[in-house]
Amino acid sequence: MHYGDDWGSQHGPLIAPDTWREFIKPRFKRMCDTAKECGLANSLHCCGNVTELMPDIIECGVDVFDPFQPEAMDIWELRKTYKGRIAFWGGLSVQQTLPHGTPDDIRRESRELLEKMGKDGGYVFSPSHALTGDIPAENIRTVIEIANNQEAIVPAR
């Protein structure tokens, strides 16, 4: 089951965490529990920095968190803290690297994501959000090439 809700801005939750826990969490958990009862995994699209809510999001039953935005959250710390409890989707910067970087910059960032985030599973390689109109076509082709040929980037185990 895939849910979409934006609970964060670039700098933190849009509403006070205690208010979120009182009004949103119980209802969201009920939806996640229902999906689990039907044998479904739960995936959440939630923009912004919701680091403070991540334990609650996991407690609600979310299996996959998207988008993983390096401009809004410390994706490396989140991975370290919650590895094995939730999978992360995204991480390749759509605010910096993709619109302003070179194909080599994209390869470098992608290699780091695939080798470090992807190690031992729990990671879906993807841009950190939907692609925007300011991303050069060459950079989009580079991401597609990397995604299609990731075995050339990630060493076999």
Secondary structure by P-SEA (a helix, b strand, c coil): cbbbbbccccccccccaaaaaaccaaaaaaaaaaaaaabbbbbbbcccccccaaaaaaaacccccccccccccaaaaaaaaccccbbbccccccccccccccaaaaaaaaaaaaacccccccccccccccccccccaaaaaaaaaaaaccccccccc
